[in-house]
Amino acid sequence: MADWGVFATIVGGAAAALLGLLFVAVSIRIQVIAGSTELRLRAAQTLSLFTAMLLVAVLLAVPGQPARVLGIEVIVLAVLTAVTLLVLDRRATAPSPTPLGRAIQRINPNVVTSVTLLAAGILMVVVGEAGIYVLVPAVFVAFVGGVLSAWVFLIHVDA
């Protein structure tokens, strides 16, 4: 597990930077986002994705932690993330007015991230350290989906 320290550092740094940029993006479009329940909920989903990745980095950085313990922690994080994202998604049911927004809603990085996090946790509990490799696609999908979501509500033109 010590070999994953660099990965944890990269993920943690990227997640923290993206969280900061998300706050800047929301601040830039605060009037539009404040006036739209859907956009506020989509921003909260993006915040949840980036926060989940920051927490993945924190869990990976715990020294001397056995893979099975990390797996249990990732399972708990996956369930909490999935529930949070599901509640936010159900409240923001309006279809996006942009083609990119509709594509994101169809592909739904929230579901893909939650499922791959859950799979990684289960694999770490069952097979050990080899399951940690499934965290890589979870992080990738969360970052790409979060950045695309942030872009959608940054360029949203409703007043």
N, CA and C of each residue as an Amber inpcrd file, in Angstrom:
protein
   477
   0.8140000  -1.2010000   0.0000000   0.0000000   0.0000000   0.0000000
   0.8590000   1.2670000   0.0000000   2.0910000   1.1540000   0.4250000
   2.9750000   2.3220000   0.4660000   3.2190000   2.8930000  -0.9250000
   3.1330000   2.0360000  -1.9400000   3.3500000   2.4900000  -3.3170000
   2.2580000   3.4460000  -3.7880000   1.1630000   3.5330000  -3.0800000
   0.0360000   4.3560000  -3.4870000   0.0890000   5.7640000  -2.8830000
   1.1540000   6.0810000  -2.1710000   1.2780000   7.4000000  -1.5620000
   1.3240000   8.5280000  -2.5790000   2.0400000   8.3150000  -3.6690000
   2.1220000   9.3400000  -4.7130000   0.7540000   9.5390000  -5.3600000
   0.0610000   8.4440000  -5.6200000  -1.2900000   8.5280000  -6.1860000
  -2.2010000   9.3170000  -5.2450000  -2.1230000   9.0270000  -3.9430000
  -2.9400000   9.7390000  -2.9630000  -2.6240000  11.2330000  -2.9730000
  -1.3460000  11.5630000  -3.0810000  -0.9360000  12.9700000  -3.1090000
  -1.4890000  13.6740000  -4.3540000  -1.3850000  13.0090000  -5.4940000
  -1.8870000  13.5920000  -6.7420000  -3.3980000  13.7700000  -6.6890000
  -4.1040000  12.7370000  -6.2530000  -5.5660000  12.8070000  -6.1800000
  -5.9970000  13.8760000  -5.1800000  -5.3470000  13.9040000  -4.0250000
  -5.7000000  14.9000000  -3.0140000  -5.4540000  16.3190000  -3.4950000
  -4.3120000  16.5400000  -4.1360000  -4.0080000  17.8680000  -4.6590000
  -4.9670000  18.2900000  -5.7590000  -5.2520000  17.3620000  -6.6640000
  -6.1830000  17.6720000  -7.7600000  -7.5850000  17.9270000  -7.2250000
  -8.0360000  17.1050000  -6.2800000  -9.3780000  17.2780000  -5.7120000
  -9.4860000  18.6230000  -4.9950000  -8.4680000  18.9620000  -4.2240000
  -8.4940000  20.2430000  -3.5110000  -8.5000000  21.4220000  -4.4920000
  -7.6860000  21.3300000  -5.5330000  -7.6510000  22.3970000  -6.5370000
  -8.9910000  22.5240000  -7.2460000  -9.5750000  21.3900000  -7.6130000
 -10.8680000  21.4220000  -8.3040000 -11.9790000  21.9320000  -7.3930000
 -11.9110000  21.6020000  -6.1160000 -12.8890000  22.1570000  -5.1680000
 -12.7720000  23.6830000  -5.1190000 -11.5500000  24.1800000  -5.0830000
 -11.3510000  25.6310000  -5.0890000 -11.8680000  26.2740000  -6.3580000
 -11.5680000  25.6540000  -7.4840000 -12.0460000  26.1870000  -8.7600000
 -13.5650000  26.1190000  -8.8700000 -14.1550000  25.1000000  -8.2670000
 -15.6150000  25.0020000  -8.2570000 -16.2170000  26.2060000  -7.5220000
 -15.6200000  26.5700000  -6.3990000 -16.1130000  27.7400000  -5.6690000
 -15.9500000  29.0120000  -6.4940000 -14.8730000  29.1050000  -7.2440000
 -14.6760000  30.2680000  -8.1210000 -15.7440000  30.2710000  -9.2150000
 -15.9820000  29.1110000  -9.8350000 -16.9880000  29.0270000 -10.9020000
 -18.3720000  29.3910000 -10.3860000 -18.7190000  28.8970000  -9.2050000
 -20.0220000  29.2300000  -8.6320000 -20.0870000  30.7170000  -8.3140000
 -18.9990000  31.2710000  -7.8110000 -18.9750000  32.7050000  -7.4940000
 -19.1500000  33.5620000  -8.7370000 -18.5430000  33.1410000  -9.8390000
 -18.6560000  33.8960000 -11.0890000 -20.0980000  33.9340000 -11.5740000
 -20.8010000  32.8180000 -11.4220000 -22.1830000  32.7150000 -11.9210000
 -23.1940000  32.6860000 -10.7790000 -22.8940000  33.3490000  -9.6770000
 -23.7090000  33.2350000  -8.4680000 -25.1650000  33.6520000  -8.7020000
 -25.4070000  34.6800000  -9.4950000 -26.7830000  35.1280000  -9.7190000
 -27.5920000  34.0630000 -10.4400000 -27.0050000  33.4590000 -11.4590000
 -27.7070000  32.4200000 -12.2280000 -27.8990000  31.1740000 -11.3740000
 -26.8550000  30.7620000 -10.6790000 -26.9210000  29.5340000  -9.8800000
 -27.8600000  29.7140000  -8.6890000 -27.8100000  30.8660000  -8.0450000
 -28.6930000  31.1250000  -6.9070000 -30.1520000  31.1270000  -7.3280000
 -30.4290000  31.5180000  -8.5580000 -31.8060000  31.5800000  -9.0390000
 -32.3450000  30.2630000  -9.5780000 -31.5440000  29.2270000  -9.5780000
 -31.9650000  27.9490000 -10.1520000 -31.7110000  26.8090000  -9.1680000
 -32.7800000  26.1810000  -8.7300000 -32.6440000  25.0320000  -7.8310000
 -31.8410000  23.9280000  -8.4970000 -32.0910000  23.6950000  -9.7710000
 -31.3700000  22.6320000 -10.4710000 -29.8650000  22.9030000 -10.4960000
 -29.4830000  24.1220000 -10.8190000 -28.0540000  24.4400000 -10.8740000
 -27.3970000  24.3470000  -9.5000000 -28.1110000  24.7720000  -8.4600000
 -27.5530000  24.6330000  -7.1060000 -27.3320000  23.1580000  -6.7700000
 -28.2910000  22.3220000  -7.1330000 -28.1580000  20.8930000  -6.8540000
 -27.0600000  20.2520000  -7.7030000 -26.9270000  20.6740000  -8.9400000
 -25.8420000  20.1570000  -9.7860000 -24.4800000  20.6030000  -9.2510000
 -24.4030000  21.8200000  -8.7620000 -23.1540000  22.2810000  -8.1500000
 -22.8460000  21.4570000  -6.9030000 -23.8770000  21.1260000  -6.1320000
 -23.6830000  20.2930000  -4.9370000 -23.2220000  18.8840000  -5.3250000
 -23.7250000  18.3620000  -6.4430000 -23.2590000  17.0540000  -6.9140000
 -21.7780000  17.1050000  -7.2740000 -21.3900000  18.1470000  -7.9650000
 -19.9890000  18.2930000  -8.3470000 -19.1230000  18.4280000  -7.1040000
 -19.5780000  19.2030000  -6.1420000 -18.8760000  19.3390000  -4.8650000
 -18.7320000  17.9690000  -4.1950000 -19.7820000  17.1740000  -4.2380000
 -19.7530000  15.8370000  -3.6280000 -18.7520000  14.9200000  -4.3280000
 -18.7020000  14.9800000  -5.6600000 -17.7390000  14.1510000  -6.4000000
 -16.3040000  14.5120000  -6.0210000 -15.9960000  15.8000000  -6.0210000
 -14.6320000  16.2250000  -5.7030000 -14.2860000  15.9400000  -4.2340000
 -15.2500000  16.1110000  -3.3450000 -15.0160000  15.8130000  -1.9300000
 -14.7720000  14.3230000  -1.7170000 -15.5250000  13.4880000  -2.4200000
 -15.3110000  12.0380000  -2.3110000 -13.8960000  11.6680000  -2.7400000
 -13.3950000  12.3170000  -3.7890000 -12.0320000  12.0190000  -4.2420000
 -10.9950000  12.5310000  -3.2410000 -11.2710000  13.6580000  -2.6010000
 -10.3810000  14.1480000  -1.5550000 -10.3420000  13.1500000  -0.3960000
 -11.4910000  12.5960000  -0.0580000 -11.5520000  11.6000000   1.0180000
 -10.8660000  10.2980000   0.6220000 -10.9550000   9.9090000  -0.6520000
 -10.2050000   8.7340000  -1.1270000  -8.7160000   8.9590000  -0.8820000
  -8.2440000  10.1440000  -1.2080000  -6.8210000  10.4540000  -1.0080000
  -6.4440000  10.3880000   0.4670000  -7.2980000  10.9040000   1.3250000
  -7.0290000  10.8560000   2.7670000  -6.9560000   9.4060000   3.2410000
  -7.9070000   8.5850000   2.8030000  -7.9130000   7.1700000   3.2140000
  -6.6750000   6.4400000   2.7030000  -6.2720000   6.7300000   1.4730000
  -5.0690000   6.0930000   0.9170000  -3.7990000   6.5130000   1.6540000
  -3.7980000   7.7050000   2.1990000  -2.5910000   8.2460000   2.8360000
  -2.3820000   7.7470000   4.2670000  -3.3590000   7.0400000   4.8170000
  -3.2070000   6.5340000   6.1820000  -2.0890000   5.4940000   6.1900000
  -1.0370000   5.7260000   6.9610000   0.1120000   4.8150000   6.9340000
  -0.1790000   3.4710000   7.6010000   0.3440000   2.4120000   6.9880000
   0.2630000   1.0810000   7.5700000  -1.1150000   0.4570000   7.6070000
  -2.0340000   0.9940000   6.8570000  -3.4010000   0.4970000   6.8760000
  -3.5210000  -0.7560000   6.0020000  -4.0710000  -1.8560000   6.5360000
  -4.2600000  -3.0550000   5.7240000  -5.2780000  -2.8090000   4.6040000
  -5.1140000  -3.5120000   3.4920000  -5.9960000  -3.3430000   2.3360000
  -7.4530000  -3.6240000   2.6850000  -7.6970000  -4.5980000   3.5180000
  -9.0870000  -4.9350000   3.8670000  -9.7600000  -3.8150000   4.6690000
  -9.0080000  -3.1800000   5.5500000  -9.5520000  -2.0500000   6.3120000
  -9.8480000  -0.8880000   5.3630000  -8.9140000  -0.6090000   4.4660000
  -9.1390000   0.4280000   3.4590000 -10.3650000   0.0880000   2.6220000
 -10.5200000  -1.1870000   2.2800000 -11.6840000  -1.6160000   1.5110000
 -12.9930000  -1.3170000   2.2220000 -13.0390000  -1.5790000   3.5160000
 -14.2560000  -1.2890000   4.2880000 -14.5200000   0.2130000   4.3080000
 -13.4850000   0.9900000   4.4830000 -13.6390000   2.4500000   4.4840000
 -14.1290000   2.9560000   3.1230000 -13.6090000   2.3900000   2.0590000
 -14.0270000   2.7970000   0.7090000 -15.4800000   2.3800000   0.4510000
 -15.8740000   1.2220000   0.9520000 -17.2780000   0.8030000   0.8150000
 -18.1980000   1.8000000   1.5070000 -17.8440000   2.1920000   2.7280000
 -18.6530000   3.1780000   3.4590000 -18.6990000   4.5000000   2.6860000
 -17.5480000   4.9410000   2.1900000 -17.5010000   6.1780000   1.3960000
 -18.3490000   6.0490000   0.1360000 -18.2830000   4.9110000  -0.5320000
 -19.0720000   4.6960000  -1.7550000 -20.5670000   4.7720000  -1.4700000
 -21.0010000   4.1570000  -0.3890000 -22.4220000   4.1770000  -0.0410000
 -22.8670000   5.5960000   0.3170000 -22.0790000   6.2840000   1.1350000
 -22.4320000   7.6640000   1.5000000 -22.4490000   8.5780000   0.2700000
 -21.4650000   8.4010000  -0.6010000 -21.4050000   9.1990000  -1.8320000
 -22.6080000   8.9010000  -2.7180000 -22.9290000   7.6220000  -2.8820000
 -24.0550000   7.2370000  -3.7400000 -25.3670000   7.8030000  -3.2170000
 -25.5890000   7.6990000  -1.9210000 -26.8300000   8.2160000  -1.3430000
 -26.9160000   9.7280000  -1.5220000 -25.8250000  10.4250000  -1.2300000
 -25.8050000  11.8830000  -1.3890000 -26.0910000  12.2780000  -2.8350000
 -25.3880000  11.6390000  -3.7710000 -25.5600000  11.9840000  -5.1800000
 -26.9490000  11.6110000  -5.6880000 -27.4860000  10.4980000  -5.2090000
 -28.8280000  10.0800000  -5.6320000 -29.8780000  11.0700000  -5.1540000
 -29.7930000  11.4840000  -3.9040000 -30.7470000  12.4610000  -3.3730000
 -30.6630000  13.7680000  -4.1580000 -29.4480000  14.2440000  -4.3990000
 -29.2840000  15.4890000  -5.1610000 -29.7920000  15.3430000  -6.5920000
 -29.5260000  14.1890000  -7.2040000 -29.9580000  13.9670000  -8.5810000
 -31.4790000  13.9030000  -8.6910000 -32.1240000  13.2650000  -7.7360000
 -33.5920000  13.1500000  -7.7650000 -34.2530000  14.5100000  -7.5940000
 -33.6240000  15.3870000  -6.8320000 -34.1830000  16.7280000  -6.6340000
 -33.9520000  17.6180000  -7.8510000 -32.9190000  17.3350000  -8.6350000
 -32.5960000  18.1350000  -9.8250000 -32.9770000  17.3330000 -11.0630000
 -34.2390000  17.1420000 -11.2740000 -34.7050000  16.2570000 -12.3430000
 -34.8910000  16.9410000 -13.6840000 -34.7980000  18.2450000 -13.7470000
 -35.0110000  18.9420000 -15.0140000 -33.9120000  18.5710000 -16.0060000
 -34.2990000  18.2970000 -17.2620000 -33.2590000  18.0070000 -18.2520000
 -32.4360000  19.2460000 -18.5590000 -31.1810000  19.0280000 -18.8270000
 -30.2770000  20.1400000 -19.1180000 -30.6290000  20.7720000 -20.4610000
 -30.4980000  22.1020000 -20.5700000 -30.7950000  22.7600000 -21.8430000
 -29.6570000  22.6410000 -22.8640000 -28.4930000  22.1360000 -22.4400000
 -27.3580000  22.0520000 -23.3580000 -27.0930000  20.5950000 -23.7540000
 -26.5800000  20.3690000 -24.9650000 -26.2670000  18.9970000 -25.3820000
 -25.2460000  18.3130000 -24.4570000 -24.2310000  19.0650000 -24.0300000
 -23.2350000  18.4860000 -23.1240000 -23.8860000  18.0920000 -21.7990000
 -24.7530000  18.9420000 -21.2860000 -25.4530000  18.6510000 -20.0360000
 -26.3230000  17.4050000 -20.1490000 -27.0210000  17.2650000 -21.2800000
 -27.8570000  16.0650000 -21.4810000 -27.0050000  14.8120000 -21.5840000
 -25.8380000  14.9250000 -22.2350000 -24.9320000  13.7690000 -22.3410000
 -24.4240000  13.3590000 -20.9590000 -24.0880000  14.3370000 -20.1330000
 -23.6210000  14.0420000 -18.7760000 -24.7330000  13.3630000 -17.9790000
 -25.9710000  13.8420000 -18.1370000 -27.0840000  13.2250000 -17.4210000
 -27.3110000  11.7890000 -17.8730000 -27.1290000  11.5060000 -19.1610000
 -27.3120000  10.1320000 -19.6580000 -26.2180000   9.2070000 -19.1640000
 -24.9710000   9.6520000 -19.2640000 -23.8430000   8.8160000 -18.8560000
 -23.7750000   8.7390000 -17.3280000 -24.0870000   9.8150000 -16.6620000
 -24.1540000   9.9550000 -15.2190000 -22.8800000   9.5100000 -14.4990000
 -21.8870000  10.3790000 -14.4690000 -20.6440000  10.0600000 -13.7570000
 -20.8640000   9.7990000 -12.2650000 -21.9740000  10.2850000 -11.7150000
 -22.2650000  10.0320000 -10.3030000 -22.4340000   8.5410000 -10.0450000
 -23.2060000   7.8950000 -10.9000000 -23.4470000   6.4580000 -10.7460000
 -22.1680000   5.6760000 -11.0110000 -21.4690000   6.0250000 -12.0830000
 -20.2330000   5.3090000 -12.4290000 -19.2100000   5.4410000 -11.3080000
 -19.0550000   6.6300000 -10.7530000 -18.1110000   6.8400000  -9.6550000
 -18.4960000   6.0110000  -8.4370000 -19.7560000   6.0660000  -8.0470000
 -20.2070000   5.3290000  -6.8660000 -20.0380000   3.8220000  -7.0390000
 -20.3880000   3.3190000  -8.2170000 -20.2820000   1.8760000  -8.4590000
 -18.8230000   1.4280000  -8.4870000 -17.9550000   2.2020000  -9.1240000
 -16.5460000   1.7940000  -9.1750000 -15.8850000   1.9270000  -7.8030000
 -16.2780000   2.9160000  -7.0130000 -15.7740000   3.0040000  -5.6400000
 -16.2150000   1.7830000  -4.8310000 -17.4830000   1.4230000  -4.9710000
 -18.0030000   0.2560000  -4.2680000 -17.2740000  -1.0090000  -4.7010000
 -17.0730000  -1.1580000  -6.0160000 -16.3610000  -2.3310000  -6.5350000
 -14.9380000  -2.3840000  -5.9970000 -14.2600000  -1.2430000  -5.9480000
 -12.8980000  -1.1970000  -5.4150000 -12.8850000  -1.6330000  -3.9550000
 -13.8130000  -1.1130000  -3.1710000 -13.8750000  -1.4800000  -1.7580000
 -14.1390000  -2.9550000  -1.5570000 -15.0840000  -3.4890000  -2.3020000
 -15.4060000  -4.9200000  -2.1820000 -14.2140000  -5.7700000  -2.5860000
 -13.5720000  -5.3990000  -3.6840000 -12.4040000  -6.1670000  -4.1310000
 -11.2660000  -6.1040000  -3.1170000 -11.0690000  -4.9520000  -2.4840000
 -10.0130000  -4.8550000  -1.4690000 -10.3220000  -5.7390000  -0.2670000
 -11.5940000  -5.8260000   0.0970000 -11.9740000  -6.6820000   1.2120000
 -11.8010000  -8.1540000   0.8430000 -12.1900000  -8.5180000  -0.3760000
 -12.1850000  -9.9240000  -0.7890000 -10.8060000 -10.4050000  -1.2300000
 -10.1350000  -9.6530000  -2.1110000  -8.8640000 -10.1310000  -2.6710000
  -7.6450000  -9.3730000  -2.1690000  -7.8600000  -8.3140000  -1.4150000
  -6.7280000  -7.5780000  -0.8730000  -6.3030000  -6.4130000  -1.7360000
  -5.0150000  -6.1480000  -1.7230000  -4.4580000  -4.9410000  -2.3300000
  -4.7240000  -4.8260000  -3.8340000  -4.9020000  -5.9310000  -4.5350000
  -5.1470000  -5.8720000  -5.9850000  -6.4060000  -5.0680000  -6.3180000
  -7.3690000  -5.0370000  -5.4040000  -8.6040000  -4.3000000  -5.6410000
  -8.4200000  -2.7950000  -5.6960000  -7.2870000  -2.3220000  -5.2040000
  -7.0460000  -0.8820000  -5.1640000  -6.9620000  -0.2760000  -6.5680000
  -6.6140000  -1.0890000  -7.5460000  -6.4910000  -0.5820000  -8.9160000
  -7.8210000  -0.0880000  -9.4770000  -8.9240000  -0.5500000  -8.9350000
 -10.2360000  -0.1090000  -9.3950000 -10.5120000   1.3350000  -8.9460000
  -9.7380000   1.8360000  -7.9850000  -9.8850000   3.2420000  -7.5880000
  -9.4830000   4.1910000  -8.7180000  -8.5800000   3.7500000  -9.5720000
  -8.0950000   4.6280000 -10.6460000  -9.2350000   5.0500000 -11.5710000
 -10.0450000   4.1150000 -12.1190000 -11.1580000   4.5880000 -12.9620000
 -12.1990000   5.3900000 -12.1840000 -12.3880000   5.0930000 -10.9070000
 -13.3440000   5.8700000 -10.1080000 -12.8890000   7.3220000 -10.0100000
 -11.6140000   7.5200000  -9.7500000 -11.0600000   8.8710000  -9.6560000
 -11.1550000   9.5680000 -11.0090000 -10.8020000   8.8700000 -12.0650000
 -10.8450000   9.4470000 -13.4100000 -12.2630000   9.9080000 -13.7610000
 -13.2460000   9.0360000 -13.5570000 -14.6340000   9.3740000 -13.8940000
 -15.1290000  10.5340000 -13.0330000 -14.7970000  10.5210000 -11.7520000
 -15.2400000  11.6100000 -10.8700000 -14.6560000  12.9460000 -11.3140000
 -13.3650000  12.9680000 -11.6410000 -12.7380000  14.2210000 -12.0580000
 -13.2910000  14.7030000 -13.4000000 -13.3720000  13.8250000 -14.3660000
 -13.8810000  14.2280000 -15.6870000 -15.3430000  14.6490000 -15.5880000
 -16.1530000  13.8440000 -14.9110000 -17.5710000  14.1820000 -14.7600000
 -17.7730000  15.4740000 -13.9910000 -16.9970000  15.6710000 -12.9400000
 -17.1110000  16.8920000 -12.1550000 -16.7110000  18.1320000 -12.9410000
 -15.6200000  18.0200000 -13.7010000 -15.1710000  19.1560000 -14.5140000
 -16.2100000  19.4860000 -15.5880000 -16.7550000  18.4610000 -16.2440000
 -17.7800000  18.7060000 -17.2670000 -19.0350000  19.3150000 -16.6510000
 -19.4310000  18.8340000 -15.4840000 -20.5970000  19.4070000 -14.8080000
 -20.3570000  20.8610000 -14.4390000 -19.1730000  21.1490000 -13.9290000
 -18.8420000  22.5330000 -13.5870000 -18.8860000  23.4190000 -14.8300000
 -18.4000000  22.9050000 -15.9420000 -18.4300000  23.6640000 -17.1880000
 -19.8680000  23.9450000 -17.6060000 -20.7420000  22.9430000 -17.4680000
 -22.1470000  23.1190000 -17.8670000 -22.7950000  24.2340000 -17.0590000
 -22.6320000  24.2330000 -15.7400000 -23.3100000  25.3000000 -15.0160000
 -22.5600000  26.6180000 -15.0580000 -21.2970000  26.6050000 -15.4450000
 -20.5670000  27.8510000 -15.6410000 -21.0620000  28.5850000 -16.8890000
 -21.3800000  27.8230000 -17.9460000 -21.8180000  28.4410000 -19.1880000
 -23.3270000  28.5090000 -19.3240000 -24.0550000  28.0300000 -18.3070000
 -25.5190000  28.0510000 -18.3550000 -25.9910000  29.4780000 -18.5790000
 -26.9300000  29.6670000 -19.4960000 -27.3080000  31.0170000 -19.8830000
 -28.6760000  31.4600000 -19.3780000 -29.4080000  30.6150000 -18.6650000
 -30.6950000  31.0590000 -18.1230000 -30.4790000  32.1680000 -17.1210000
 -31.4030000  33.1120000 -17.1060000 -31.2810000  34.2160000 -16.1330000
 -32.2910000  34.0960000 -15.0470000
